[in-house]
Amino acid sequence: MAGRKSLAGPAVLAARSPNALSPKDATRARIEKMEADRRARRRQTQLIRQTRAAEEERHAASGEHGDGDFVGLVKQWREEHAHLARPHDNNASSAASDEKICVCVRKRPLNPREIAAGDHDAVTCLHPTATVHTAKFRVDGISKYCDHNTFGFDHAFDETRSTEDVYAATARPLVDHVCNGGSGGGGVPRATVFAYGQTGSGKTHTMGGIQQMVAEDLFATLASNAGFDAECSLDNTTVSIAIFEIYGGRIQDLLNDRNRLKVLEDGKGQVVVSGLREFEAAGPEEFLQLIEQGHDNRTTHATEANDASSRSHAICQVLFRDRGTGKLRGKLSLVDLAGSERGSDTKSHNRQRRTESSEINTSLLALKECIRALDSGGRVPYRQSKLTLILKDCFASKAARTAMIATLSPGSGSADHTVNTLRYADRIKERKVGDAFAPSSRSPKAAKKSPVRKTAAAAPTVDERDDYDDDFDELDEILGGDEPAAADGEPQLSDLDKTVQEMLAQEEELLNEHMESIHANAELLTEEGELLQEVQGEDYDVDAYATRLGEILEKKTVLIGSLRDRLGSYRELLRKEEELSGLR
């Protein structure tokens, strides 16, 4: 009996007291238990993978793409806060023209490029707020959570809302404001609609739709005003259009063979774009044909963020003039701003693209300060850029009204871009919008760092950016700089931005001097030809010939020396820009 092997199974062996098992049986029991645990873990892991795959398939089928964990966190946040959204009040838009500034945001759907990259929808618009859900990992590198940055505006439109909805809340009241003589503010009524956002966020698409609706409503309003002498109507008013772009510090007429234009200011402070042609439109069809022509001539280039990025600010001016005297009765400007880019998106660009990006971002900063000043009643720093100088009358007029449409890219890969866009728009309005999302007791910093947990729904904190103590930090984030604001509130640009601005100014001066040098040399060449004809005659004065030839050569030497000095200064700025771009 002592030599017989034990017939007990591993479960029986494992259940016995360790003292009752032989060392061999105890080892066998532990090994079999480890194998059983391993099989259980594998089954559990496989079940988790299958469950997650099925969940991702459900998300994809419902239009929710990207990482399933982050999609779930965003979905949970939306379910907890969906009841806090307000309905859009279409009746309130009729009173919007009485406000100096209206700021709204519009989110577009995920595009195929973002879906292919595995991005998930990281933006939620619950009117009147927009929230960016930034995907984060905890310090263990495994646990996932989201930062929630919430901003409040006059209007917030998600991807389900149409361009007609955006138009009704922003541009439609401004059409009425201009056509109906303003709202008692004094002077010629002026209105401006801006579309702002990162490259590829839908600015041009939104502005294109708004321009179509403006064409229809504008002429319909003028037709309905017939018989009212105090208002613009088809009887007493003509509609003309001028379209131009600001590209790299240069102004080009998009309806006149891209001719170069100049910005001049007369003794009365009136800004004039010299050489800009206006084209009269008799109806919506002619209006839209001119718009399309200008759009086709606009400058676009491939960038890191977009294969066909608009690299210029396109300005469409609709001018209402008295049919008899030609006097201006109203002005509506539709501005499609160039796409903003951060420094990280321009590192692989050549100098031309880097210069464009810096000039674009600098002008956007100046524009923001002008709109803020318009809303607050302070001094308007319109001289900070050519864009704001051209739009001076829109800022300086007491009857000026402005609408800003910030377009948002929803992809999780663009979350930091989108936060910068919202900060820009938030700083323009610089006030709380509504009480639907009342701030909690937490600070903005603490609120935006709080991960999603399965707790009772709490109202999201509107990010009022109290933790930023200067007005220009978002430009520094875009460009990668860290320059503070000046004490007087004027923009304090980085060394790179200052160098780029000086480059643009000296480039213009170099081109002008080169052109003048060509004309002067042509005149000297004509003078040389006449001199040679004189000396070929039978009777000529050799001393006079030598004197005149010496004078001509001296003039040429001065022209060449001046142009060479100007070129040397410009090359030094090119070298400095290259050096600063490498340090960024």
ZITAZI-V594713 format. One line per field, one symbol per residue. phi: phi as a letter, one per 40 degrees, with the letter a starting at -180 (. if undefined). burial: b if it has 16 or more other C-alpha atoms within 10 Angstrom, else e. A space follows every 50 residues. Layout:
BEGIN
phi = ???
burial = ???
END
This chain:
BEGIN
phi = .ccccccccccccccccdccccdccccccccccccccccccccccccccc ccccccccccccgbbhdcccdcccccccccbdcccccccccccccccccc abbbbbbccccdcccccgcbcbbbbbdbbbbbbccbbcccgbcbabcbbb bbacabbccccccccccccbcdcccccccbggbgcggccbabbbbbicdg chccccccccccccdccccccccccdgbccbcaccbbbbbbbbabbbfgb bbccbaffccbbcbbcccgccbccgccbbcbcadccdccccccccccccb acbccacbccbbccbbbbbbbcccbgccbaabbbbbccccacdccbcccc cccccdcccccccccccdccccccccgcccccccacdccccdcccccccc bbbbbccbcccccbdcdccccccdcccccfacbgbcbccccccdcccccc ccbcbccbccccccfccbbbcbcccccccgcaccccccgcdbcccccccc ccdcccccccccccccccccccccccccccccccccccbaccccdccccc cccccccccccccccccccccccccccccccccc
burial = eeeeeeeeebeebbeeeeeeeeeebbeebeeeeeeeeeeeeeeeeeeeee eeeeebeebeeeebbbbbbbbebbebbbebeeebebebeeeebbebbbeb bbbbbbbbbbeeebbeeebbbbbbbbbbbbbbbbbbeeeeeeebbbbbbb bbbbbbbbbeeebeebbbbbbbbbbbbbbbbbeeeeebbbbbbbbbbbbb bbbbebbbebbebbbebbbebbeebeeeeebbbbebbbbbbbbbbbbbbb bbbbbbeeebbeeeeeeeeebeeeebbbbbbeebeebbebbeebbebbbe eebebeeebbbbbbbbbbbbbbbeeeeebbbbbbbbbbbbbbbebbeeee eebbbbbbbbbbbbbbbbbbbbbbbeeeebbbebbbbbbbbbbbbbbbbb bbbbbbbbbbbbbbbbbbbbbbbbbbbbbbeebeebbebeeeebeebbee beeeeeeeebbbbbbeeeeebbbbbbbbbebebbbeeeeebbbbebbbbb bebbebbeebeebbeebeeebeebeeebeebeeeeeeeeeeeeeeeeebe ebeeebeebeeebeebbeebeebbebbeeebeee
END
